[in-house]
Amino acid sequence: MENIKEKKRPEFGYAIIILLTLAAILVYGLSVIKAPLAVIMFIAWIVVNLFAIRLGYKYKELEKIAIKQVGHSLQSVVIMLAVGMLISSWIASGTVPTIIYYGLKIINPDYYLVTTLVICAIVSMFTGTSWGTIGTVGVALLGIGISMGIHPGMIAGALISGSWFGDKLSPLSDTTNFQSGVMGVPLMTHIKHMLYTTVPSFIVSAILFFILGRGNAASFDDTVITQITGQLDSFFKISFITLIPLIVVIVLLIMQRPASQSILIGAILGMALAIFYQGFDAKMVIGSGLTGFNYEFNDEFFNKLLNRGGMDSMTRTIQALIFTTGLGGMLREMDILKVLVDPISKKIKSDFALIFSGIFITYLSIALTGSHMFASIMVQSTMLDLYKKNGLKPENASRITEDCGTLGVTLIPYGVTALFIVDTLGIDFATFFPYTFFCFLCPIFNLLCGLTGIGIARYTEEEMREMNLQEV
């Protein structure tokens, strides 16, 4: 207790200096000298600790806080490693090649982007995992689209948008449960409240992808399909049997089994098929779970498309998760953002200003740390009481952290989700960023809700009186 009393809260100017210093380190390190994110974030750990000395903190104290914060993210680490192993095993088993094979035969190029959007939305909603959807169905759909000559950024944008839509509205989603839990909102109340922003965002996204997809059929060469499917058929045994791992994973997730367990079971089934059905060497198949599937197809297209996956492919994303989450824990302990928000919050009265402030804090938080978890905690600690005092229910805040925090990490090149997508799909951030329409639209519809009052959940006067009596 004595150590807690010795800590000083940073002055407004000091908090500004800390944030500007961190911003300068991030911009210079990532944009100017193109340094690895993990290295830059690790340097930021030390810089923050130097600033913390003046506030009475010791390095060991902040390190413990950072490690504790990282501990809350270990479930995501396990899922990432499982997805990496699953991708390599599903390629070796023929699961991904089979999806590509039949997808090329039945999907109309003109409607491919919209179809991708809808398929990923459905799979993600029933499984509750956007990352799992991107890493499995998404990889296959990307292969199909590239085979059709469609821009990979558009394909990625469609599958990302669909995966996020389904994930946000799924009661099985870990991020959806996390956001509602942090804000103290019943899960289904949180999900229903998101319909005001997610549904119109999905509809507009579908229209945009429909427009972008028009004309693909006219320029599409059918002989390419014949050539690719013929090569896939020569490299792998294409049959319903190879889809068994996919079916099992979807069933397990629908049964609400843990995501990591379901994905690992799918990976093991994929390895079994790769060895006993496809005939690959057991040592190679099991080793690919770590290093990724690596096979010489004597075709540059297939070498690039199918040689991927493995737990090693997730290393960069895991490093980012550890260092950004830890840094977020340090900044929260030091009350950096709270110091900046408190003077402004006293002047905020209108619904629009409250919604805008919540969005601003969310984006500022993820810009500093690349972590949606940190953003949620910061909005909860800085804005939730203010929302209540002004008659807004907590689900307004949980919707913001979902639409802008969870989705916003996709829009930051060093965000955990963005790095996961780059590593999983094998395409650059700049390639898919302009086409992640759903991630751009949800914040806009949040602002429209604040401006019009539509979709804003408010307390009744009686509820407000009860809250005052309870000193909420």
Residue pairs with C-beta under 8 A, 6 or more apart in sequence:
3 61
6 56
7 55
7 56
7 57
8 54
8 55
8 56
9 55
9 335
9 339
10 18
10 55
10 334
10 335
10 336
10 339
11 339
12 339
12 340
12 343
14 51
14 54
15 336
15 337
15 339
15 340
16 340
17 51
18 48
18 51
18 334
18 336
19 336
19 340
19 368
21 47
21 51
22 44
22 47
22 48
22 368
23 367
23 368
25 40
25 43
25 44
25 47
26 40
26 44
26 368
26 414
29 35
29 39
29 40
29 43
30 37
30 40
30 413
30 414
36 316
37 316
37 319
37 320
37 323
37 370
37 414
37 419
38 316
38 319
38 320
38 322
38 323
41 320
41 323
41 324
41 327
42 323
44 323
44 327
45 66
45 323
45 326
45 327
45 330
48 62
48 327
48 330
48 331
48 334
49 57
49 59
49 62
49 330
51 334
52 62
52 330
52 334
55 334
57 333
57 334
62 330
62 333
65 329
65 330
65 333
66 325
66 326
66 327
66 329
66 330
67 326
68 329
69 325
69 326
69 328
69 329
69 332
69 374
70 321
70 322
70 325
70 326
70 329
72 325
72 373
73 321
73 322
73 325
73 371
73 373
75 174
75 260
76 174
76 321
76 416
77 318
77 321
77 322
78 260
79 129
79 131
79 132
79 259
79 260
79 263
80 131
80 314
80 317
80 318
80 321
80 420
81 311
81 314
81 318
82 259
82 260
82 263
82 264
82 267
83 131
83 132
83 135
83 136
83 263
83 314
83 424
84 135
84 292
84 309
84 310
84 311
84 312
84 313
84 314
85 264
85 267
85 289
85 290
85 309
85 310
85 311
86 135
86 136
86 249
86 263
86 264
86 266
86 267
86 270
86 309
87 96
87 135
87 136
87 139
87 292
87 293
87 308
87 309
87 310
87 313
87 424
88 288
88 289
88 292
88 293
88 308
88 309
88 310
89 245
89 266
89 267
89 268
89 269
89 270
89 271
89 274
89 285
89 288
89 289
89 293
89 309
90 96
90 136
90 245
90 246
90 266
90 267
90 270
90 309
91 97
91 293
91 306
91 308
91 309
92 270
92 271
92 274
92 278
92 280
92 285
92 288
92 293
92 295
93 242
93 245
93 269
93 270
93 271
93 272
93 273
93 274
93 277
93 278
94 236
94 237
94 238
94 239
94 242
94 273
94 274
94 277
94 278
95 242
95 243
95 245
95 246
95 270
95 273
96 136
96 139
96 140
96 143
96 306
97 232
97 235
97 236
97 238
97 242
97 306
98 236
98 238
98 239
98 242
98 243
99 137
99 140
99 141
99 144
99 243
99 246
100 140
100 143
100 144
100 147
100 228
100 232
101 229
101 232
101 233
101 238
103 140
103 141
103 144
104 144
104 147
104 148
104 225
104 228
104 229
105 225
105 229
107 115
107 144
107 148
108 115
108 217
109 148
109 150
109 213
109 216
109 217
109 220
110 213
110 214
110 215
110 216
110 217
111 210
111 213
112 144
112 145
112 148
112 150
112 155
112 213
112 216
113 145
113 150
113 154
113 155
113 158
113 209
113 210
113 212
113 213
114 158
114 206
114 209
114 210
114 213
116 141
116 145
116 155
116 158
116 159
116 162
116 209
117 158
117 159
117 161
117 162
117 202
117 205
117 206
117 209
118 162
118 206
119 137
119 141
119 162
120 133
120 134
120 137
120 138
120 141
120 158
120 159
120 160
120 161
120 162
120 163
120 166
121 162
121 163
121 165
121 166
121 202
122 166
123 133
123 137
123 163
123 166
123 250
124 130
124 132
124 133
124 162
124 163
124 164
124 165
124 166
124 167
124 170
125 165
125 166
125 167
125 169
125 170
126 166
126 170
126 172
126 250
126 253
126 254
127 133
127 166
127 170
127 172
127 249
127 250
127 253
127 254
127 259
128 167
128 170
128 171
128 172
128 173
128 174
128 176
128 253
128 259
129 167
129 172
129 173
129 174
129 253
129 259
130 163
130 164
130 166
130 167
130 173
130 175
131 163
131 417
131 420
131 424
132 249
132 253
132 259
132 262
132 263
133 159
133 162
133 163
133 166
133 167
134 159
134 160
134 163
134 420
134 421
134 424
134 425
135 424
136 246
136 249
136 266
137 159
137 246
138 156
138 159
138 160
138 163
138 424
138 425
139 308
139 424
139 425
141 155
141 159
142 152
142 155
142 156
142 159
142 425
142 427
143 305
143 306
145 152
145 154
145 155
146 152
146 155
146 305
147 224
147 225
147 228
148 216
148 220
148 224
148 225
149 216
149 219
149 220
149 221
149 224
150 213
150 216
152 425
152 427
152 431
152 432
153 427
153 431
153 432
153 433
153 434
153 435
154 209
154 212
154 213
154 435
156 421
156 425
156 427
156 431
156 432
156 435
157 209
157 432
157 434
157 435
157 436
157 437
158 209
158 435
160 410
160 421
160 432
160 436
160 438
160 439
161 202
161 205
161 209
161 436
161 437
161 438
161 439
162 438
164 406
164 407
164 410
164 438
164 439
165 198
165 201
165 202
165 205
165 438
167 173
167 175
167 176
168 175
168 176
168 191
168 194
168 198
168 402
168 403
168 406
168 407
169 176
169 191
169 194
169 195
169 198
170 176
171 177
171 187
171 188
171 191
172 253
172 254
172 256
174 259
175 372
175 402
175 406
176 187
176 190
176 191
176 402
177 187
178 373
178 376
179 190
179 376
179 398
179 401
179 402
179 405
179 406
180 186
180 187
180 189
180 190
180 191
180 398
182 376
182 377
182 380
182 398
182 401
183 190
183 376
183 380
183 384
183 394
183 395
183 397
183 398
183 401
184 394
185 193
185 393
185 394
185 395
185 398
189 395
190 395
190 398
190 399
190 402
193 395
193 396
193 398
193 399
193 455
193 457
194 399
194 402
194 403
196 399
196 445
196 449
196 454
196 455
197 399
197 403
197 442
197 445
197 446
197 449
197 455
198 403
198 442
200 441
200 445
201 437
201 438
201 441
201 442
201 444
201 445
202 438
204 437
204 441
205 437
205 438
205 441
208 437
209 437
212 435
228 301
231 297
231 299
231 302
232 238
235 297
235 302
236 242
236 278
237 277
237 278
241 273
241 277
242 273
242 277
244 269
244 273
245 266
245 267
245 269
245 270
245 273
246 266
248 265
248 266
248 269
249 262
249 263
249 265
249 266
252 261
252 262
252 265
252 266
253 259
253 262
267 289
271 285
271 286
271 289
274 280
274 285
275 281
275 282
275 285
288 294
288 309
288 310
289 310
289 311
290 310
290 311
290 312
291 310
291 312
292 307
292 308
292 309
292 310
292 312
292 313
293 306
293 307
293 308
293 309
293 310
294 307
295 306
295 307
296 303
297 303
297 306
304 426
308 426
313 423
313 424
314 420
314 423
316 419
316 423
317 416
317 419
317 420
317 423
320 370
320 414
320 415
320 416
320 419
321 371
321 416
324 369
324 370
324 371
324 374
324 414
324 416
325 369
325 371
325 373
325 374
327 368
327 369
328 365
328 368
328 369
328 371
328 373
328 374
328 377
329 374
331 337
331 368
331 369
331 374
332 374
332 377
332 378
332 381
337 361
337 364
337 365
337 378
337 382
338 378
338 381
338 382
341 357
341 361
341 382
341 383
342 382
344 357
345 357
345 382
345 383
345 386
348 354
348 357
348 386
348 390
349 390
350 450
351 390
351 392
351 450
351 451
351 453
351 456
352 447
352 450
352 451
353 450
354 383
354 386
354 387
354 390
354 392
354 396
354 450
355 396
355 400
355 446
355 447
355 449
355 450
355 456
356 447
356 450
357 383
358 379
358 383
358 387
358 396
358 397
358 400
358 401
358 404
359 400
359 404
359 443
359 446
359 447
361 375
361 378
361 379
361 382
361 383
362 375
362 378
362 379
362 400
362 401
362 404
362 405
362 408
363 375
363 404
363 408
365 371
365 374
365 375
365 378
365 379
365 405
366 372
366 374
366 375
366 405
366 408
366 409
366 412
366 415
367 412
368 374
369 375
370 409
370 412
370 414
370 415
370 416
371 409
371 415
371 416
372 401
372 405
372 406
372 408
372 409
372 416
372 417
375 401
375 404
375 405
375 408
376 401
376 405
379 397
379 400
379 401
379 405
380 397
380 401
383 397
384 394
384 397
385 472
387 393
387 394
387 396
387 397
388 394
388 459
388 467
388 472
391 458
391 459
391 464
392 456
392 457
392 458
392 459
393 457
393 458
393 459
395 457
396 456
396 457
399 446
400 446
403 442
403 443
403 445
403 446
404 442
404 443
404 446
407 438
407 439
407 442
407 443
408 415
408 439
408 443
409 415
409 416
409 417
409 418
410 417
410 418
410 421
410 436
410 439
411 418
411 433
411 436
411 439
411 440
412 418
413 419
413 429
413 433
418 429
421 429
421 432
422 428
422 429
425 432
448 454
449 455
449 456
450 456
459 467
